Structure formats: structure tokens, C-alpha cells
Amino acid sequence: GIQNGSWVFLQNCHLYVSWMDKLEVLVEEINPDTCHKNFRLWLTSMPSLAFPVAILQNGVKMTLEPPAGLRANLKNAYFKLDDDKLNVTSKPGVFKKLL
């Protein structure tokens, strides 16, 4: 990705505690002057004491807070459904009533 400008996405980094030191070294070796201008490294993680502080300090951080409460959580899930997803089921009418 660094050479050709691809985006790299590493999900659930908090599950790779044994790999955190290697990740820190890899991120520190990225030189903005020599990598492709379109290269992006995306990392996702739950809060973790094992996550390298240097990566957090040198990156742009975004947070996603889940909605509070069961009702808000269900509403959030339902709003992500569209007719295409609902019609794939064997009983689309039942699921549409939930909305």
C-alpha cells in the first residue's frame, strides 16, 4: 500500500496483543516523504492498554460511541436495513413489520 497508494485496513488490533510491538515498529518506519501520497493506514481497536501510545499520538483518532440503551441500539440496527436486505429473507413481511 505504501508504494502504490492503496489503503490498508487492520481491524480489531486489540486482539493482536502479541503483535503490538511489531505494529509500532512498522508504523514508525512509515516516512511521509517516501510513501505514496494516497496511502492510508486505518486501524480499529477497542480501548486497550496494550495499544502502542506512539501510534495514538501520531495518528488521527476517531471514536464511535454506541447508542445508549436497547431501544436506541435496535433503532440504529433497523435504520441500516433496506428493502434489498429485507427481501432476501424467506419472510420479508415479518421483518418489515419490525420497522
Disulfide bonds with the S-S distance in Angstrom:
none
